[in-house]
Amino acid sequence: MGDRTIEATGNVWFEDLTNNRKAVVIFSTYKKDGWWKKTESGKRDEFIGCIYECQPIGNPEASAKLLYYKGGEEIREISKIKDMVKPICDLSGSWLRNLVIDGVKYWDIDEDSPFR
């Protein structure tokens, strides 16, 4: 009953140290801009991200401190990723509606029934 809502901010990193691959998920595409006239875009429940080939990770402990510890690196735009060598695929969706990876819908709340 009621609205389905969830708000998440920031981002999540996943690392594959063996294959030099990373994934980043950026939560909340919502943006509010403007000085005199306020403009809003995006949604609070949406996310974007990508899986990409990265430069070899020489020191996993230093990488973990950079990404996961308090004060870690926060990415708000895919174009700002520094260690990307080659993008593999994009991902997007919403906590409340769907998950799309490289144009293929893997989950949709209106099409997939939960197991009980």
C-alpha positions as a printed Julia matrix, in Angstrom:
116×3 Matrix{Float64}:
  0.0     0.0     0.0
  1.24    3.48   -0.73
  4.1     4.7    -2.87
  7.11    2.51   -3.58
 10.04    4.76   -2.77
 13.72    4.37   -2.02
 16.48    6.92   -2.13
 20.12    5.98   -2.49
 23.0     8.33   -3.2
 26.66    7.92   -4.04
 28.06    4.97   -5.91
 29.17    1.36   -5.58
 32.31   -0.15   -7.07
 32.98   -3.78   -7.97
 36.49   -4.98   -8.86
 37.71   -8.12  -10.64
 41.41   -8.08   -9.77
 42.21  -11.16  -11.88
 40.79   -9.83  -15.16
 41.39   -6.07  -14.62
 37.72   -5.19  -14.79
 35.6    -2.86  -12.72
 31.97   -1.88  -12.51
 30.54    1.29  -11.05
 26.89    1.96  -10.23
 25.92    5.6    -9.7
 22.76    5.97   -7.65
 20.2     8.75   -7.94
 20.22   10.47  -11.33
 18.25   13.31   -9.72
 19.8    16.74  -10.21
 18.56   20.14   -9.16
 20.14   23.21  -10.8
 19.56   26.86  -11.31
 19.99   30.14   -9.5
 16.83   32.07  -10.34
 14.84   29.36  -12.02
 15.12   25.9   -10.5
 15.33   23.01  -12.95
 15.1    19.37  -11.95
 16.06   16.29  -13.95
 16.42   12.58  -13.32
 14.82   10.52  -10.6
 15.84    9.6    -7.05
 15.3     5.86   -7.62
 17.21    5.56  -10.91
 20.8     4.45  -11.38
 23.34    4.37  -14.2
 26.69    2.69  -14.49
 29.13    0.74  -16.59
 31.36   -2.29  -16.61
 34.78   -1.54  -18.02
 38.29   -2.79  -18.54
 40.66   -0.9   -16.26
 44.36   -0.37  -15.94
 46.08   -3.21  -14.05
 45.51   -2.92  -10.3
 49.0    -3.11   -8.83
 48.14   -2.59   -5.17
 44.7    -3.98   -4.21
 44.9    -2.52   -0.68
 45.5     1.01   -1.98
 42.67    0.57   -4.47
 40.33   -0.56   -1.69
 41.22    2.48    0.43
 40.6     4.8    -2.52
 37.19    3.33   -3.37
 35.65    1.84   -0.24
 36.9     3.57    2.91
 35.48    6.71    4.48
 36.14    9.67    2.2
 36.55    7.35   -0.79
 36.35    8.5    -4.39
 32.84    9.42   -5.5
 31.93    9.46   -9.19
 28.85   11.38  -10.35
 29.44   10.94  -14.11
 30.73    7.98  -16.12
 32.96   10.31  -18.13
 34.93   11.19  -14.97
 36.3     7.65  -14.43
 40.09    7.93  -14.53
 41.26    4.33  -14.91
 38.96    3.22  -17.75
 40.83    1.6   -20.64
 37.82    0.33  -22.59
 34.09    0.28  -21.78
 32.49   -3.17  -21.91
 28.82   -2.31  -21.38
 26.44    0.21  -19.83
 23.84   -0.45  -17.21
 20.8     1.48  -16.09
 17.51    1.07  -14.35
 15.53    1.77  -11.24
 15.26    0.05   -7.89
 11.52    0.17   -8.39
 11.11   -0.82  -12.05
 13.87   -2.56  -14.0
 17.51   -3.47  -14.64
 18.98   -3.04  -18.13
 22.53   -4.18  -18.99
 23.87   -3.37  -22.46
 20.36   -2.82  -23.8
 19.02   -6.17  -22.51
 16.32   -6.05  -19.83
 17.25   -8.54  -17.09
 14.49   -7.69  -14.64
 11.18   -5.8   -14.83
  8.71   -5.44  -11.96
  5.75   -5.57  -14.37
  6.9    -8.75  -16.16
  8.67  -10.86  -13.51
  6.74  -12.46  -10.67
  8.45  -12.93   -7.3
  8.76  -16.46   -5.93
  6.72  -17.14   -2.79
